[in-house]
Amino acid sequence: MSGRSASSQARAIGTSAGKARRTARYWNDKNGPAKEIQTRFSCIDIVGTCASVRLDADIWTGHRFTDFFNLVKFDGQSKIISKVF
């Protein structure tokens, strides 16, 4: 994106993200939720009121997805504060 203004680059990024969201919504509307997904917590690390969790998901297409979650316990209840995928 070199040679483009910052506002032009931001619009291009926003347009790409918007297109990705529309494509995902279309796919979900057409195909429904994933029914043959296998998930497992492959790592859970707890220190005090903080936890880090790794979730692996194998889907029907043979792909594996990994998500990382960070949680903090507030008022006796754990809340997800961040996710990396």
C-alpha positions in Angstrom: 0.0 0.0 0.0 3.0 2.3 -0.3 2.4 5.6 -2.0 -1.2 5.8 -0.7 -2.3 8.2 2.0 -2.9 6.9 5.5 -6.7 7.5 5.2 -6.7 5.7 1.8 -4.9 2.7 3.4 -7.3 2.7 6.3 -10.3 2.7 4.0 -8.8 -0.2 2.0 -8.2 -2.2 5.2 -11.7 -1.5 6.4 -13.2 -2.5 3.1 -11.2 -5.8 3.2 -12.3 -6.5 6.7 -15.9 -5.7 5.8 -15.8 -8.1 2.8 -14.3 -10.9 5.0 -17.2 -10.4 7.5 -19.8 -10.5 4.8 -18.2 -13.6 3.3 -18.2 -15.4 6.7 -21.8 -14.4 7.4 -22.8 -15.7 3.9 -21.0 -19.0 4.4 -22.6 -19.5 7.9 -26.1 -18.7 6.6 -25.6 -21.1 3.7 -24.0 -24.0 5.5 -25.1 -23.6 9.1 -22.9 -24.3 12.2 -20.1 -26.8 12.1 -21.5 -30.1 13.2 -18.5 -32.4 13.0 -16.0 -30.3 14.9 -13.8 -31.9 17.5 -12.4 -29.6 20.2 -10.0 -30.2 23.1 -8.3 -28.1 25.7 -4.7 -29.0 25.1 -3.2 -26.7 27.7 -4.5 -25.0 30.8 -2.2 -22.9 33.0 -3.6 -21.2 36.1 -1.7 -18.8 38.4 -3.6 -17.1 41.1 -6.6 -15.4 39.5 -5.3 -15.6 36.0 -5.5 -18.5 33.5 -4.2 -19.2 30.0 -6.0 -21.8 27.8 -5.2 -23.3 24.5 -8.1 -24.8 22.5 -7.5 -27.0 19.5 -10.3 -27.6 17.0 -10.2 -30.2 14.2 -12.9 -29.6 11.6 -14.5 -31.8 9.0 -12.3 -30.4 6.2 -9.2 -31.8 7.9 -8.0 -28.4 9.1 -6.9 -27.7 12.6 -7.5 -24.3 14.3 -5.9 -23.2 17.5 -7.2 -20.4 19.8 -5.5 -19.0 22.9 -7.6 -17.4 25.6 -6.5 -15.4 28.7 -8.9 -15.3 31.6 -9.1 -13.4 34.8 -11.3 -14.2 37.8 -13.6 -11.3 38.9 -16.0 -11.6 41.8 -15.5 -15.4 41.8 -16.3 -15.8 38.0 -13.7 -16.3 35.2 -14.0 -13.9 32.3 -12.2 -14.1 28.9 -10.1 -10.9 28.5 -8.4 -11.7 25.3 -8.3 -14.2 22.4 -5.7 -14.9 19.8 -6.5 -17.0 16.8 
